[in-house]
Amino acid sequence: MQGLRYLFPLALVLSALFIQAGSADHLTIGALPNFSSIGDRIVISGTTDAKDIIAVYLFVAGPGLDGRGVCLENLNLPAGHGYFTSAHVNPDGTWRYEWNTGFLAGRLIPGTYTVYVVNLPLGLPHSRTASFAKTNITFTRMQNPGLGFDVLPLCIAGISGAAIMMHRRKKR
């Protein structure tokens, strides 16, 4: 009889989740720029018409990543099971996330990646049960920052100073 006492609240919670998962919330997503170099910042934004929602959940899928999708900050964590990137939803239903691909745990390789937004924290295999939207971002290799003219004199001075010190040590 003790176990039955917990059965009703559990059934109520599960039915609420299924009703919410079956709802037809409309989500949109876009990314700027769509073509980028690894290391750039990407602005991902969109809208939701879901009422009383405080966050949407983002994950990415693509070359060399777990097939379930992964978190945007840590490409080693598969999406789902509590691991997600979230974006705050404003009262007007808009949301925005800035993805700094220069500071990630894990590694992006050149190629096309798909960023998903879902209304429930479910990974890629389950996204059919939740409202979702997706956008593609194509990454090229990281840009070579090169040496600017402001750094060149400093490098020359450092190399010259090291050469002078080594020459003086040999004389002793």
N, C-alpha and C positions, 0 to 999 in steps of 0.2 A: 504494500500500500504506500510505503514511503516513496518508492520509485515513481509511482503514478502522479504524485504531487508535482514532480518536476517535468513530467511529460507534456502537460498543457502549455506552460510557458515556453518550453522548447519548440513545440509545434507552432505557437503563435509567432515567435521570432523567425523561424524558418519560412513560414508563409509570408511574412512581411518582406523578407529578402527576395523571395520568388516573385512577389507582386511587383516590387521595385525593379528587379532584373528584367521583368517582362514589359515594363513600361517603355514607351517609345520616345524617350528623350532625344532631342535632336542636338548633335554635337557638330561643331566645325573646327578645323585646324588648318593652319597655314604656317609656313616658315620663310623667313627672310634672312639671308639669301638662300635660294634653293640650290645654288651651285656655290661651293665654298671650299676653302683649303682647310685641311686638318689643322686645328689650332685656333681657328676663328671663333667668334661668338655668333651664335644663331639665335634669333628671336623667334620663338614658337608661341603662337597665340591663337585664340579662337573664341567660340561662344558655346553656351549651353542654354537650353530653354527649361531645364529642370528647375523646379521650385525648391527653395530651402536647401540648396546644396552649397557646401562651403569649399569643396575642392574637386578637381578632376585629377586623374592619374595618367601619367605619361610613361611610355617605355619605347624602346627602339629595337628593331630587328635588322639584321643585315650581315654582310660578309664577316665570317669569323666569330659571330656572336651566337650565344645559345638560341636555339630555335624557338623557344618560348618568348623571346624578347628579354631585354635587360634594362636595368635602371640607367638613366642618363648620366648620373654622376659616377657610377661604378659599373663598368661594363662586364664585370665578373659576377654580378648578382643577377640571377634570373628573376624576371618579373613575377610577381605573385608571392604568396606565402609571407606577406608583410613587407616585401621589398618593392617599392615604387618610388618614382619621382612624382611629387604632387605639385599642383599649381593652384593657388587661391582663386576662387571664383568671386568676382565683384558682385554687388547687389544687382547690377544691370545684366548679369549673365556672361560678362566677358572675363577672360582669363589670359595670363601672359607668363611665359617662362623664358629666361635668358640662359641658353646652354653654352657654357664656355668649354669648347672642345680642346682648349689648350691645357686644362687642368682636369684630368680624368683618372680614375683608377681603371686600368685596362688600356687597350690600344685600339684605335680606329685605323683601318687601312683604306686606301683609296677605293671607292665604289659607291653604289647607291644604297642608302639606308632608308627604312620606313619608320617614321615616328608615329605612334598611335596615341590617341587620347581615349580614355574610357571613363564612364560615369561610376563604375564600381571597381574596386581593387582586384581585378581578375586578370590573369595573364593571357597570352595570345591564344592558347587552345580554347579558352573559355570566352573569348571576346564575342562569340556569336550569341551568348546569353545576356550580354550587356550592350548598351548603346556605345558605339565607337565611331571614330573618324580617323583618317590617316593621311599623311603627306610624305612625299619623298624628298630627301636631301642627298645630293651627289657631292662627295668629297674628292678632291684631288690631293696630291701630296702636300705636306706642310711647306709653306713658303720659306725659302732660304733668306734669313734676315740680312745676310751679308755684312761686310764691315763698312760702315759709313766713314766719311772723311773726318768726322769728329773723333773717331776711335783710332784712326790710323796714326796720328802723331803720338798718341799715348803708347801704342804698341811699339813704335820705332824707338821711343825713349826708353821703354822697359827693356827691349832687346839690347840696345846700346849700353845701358847701365849694367846689365848682366854680363856683357862681353868685357867691359872695362874691369869689373870686379874679378872675373876669371883671369884676365891678363895680369892683374896686380898680384893675385895669389900665386901664379906661376913664377913671378920674379922673386918671391921670398924664399 
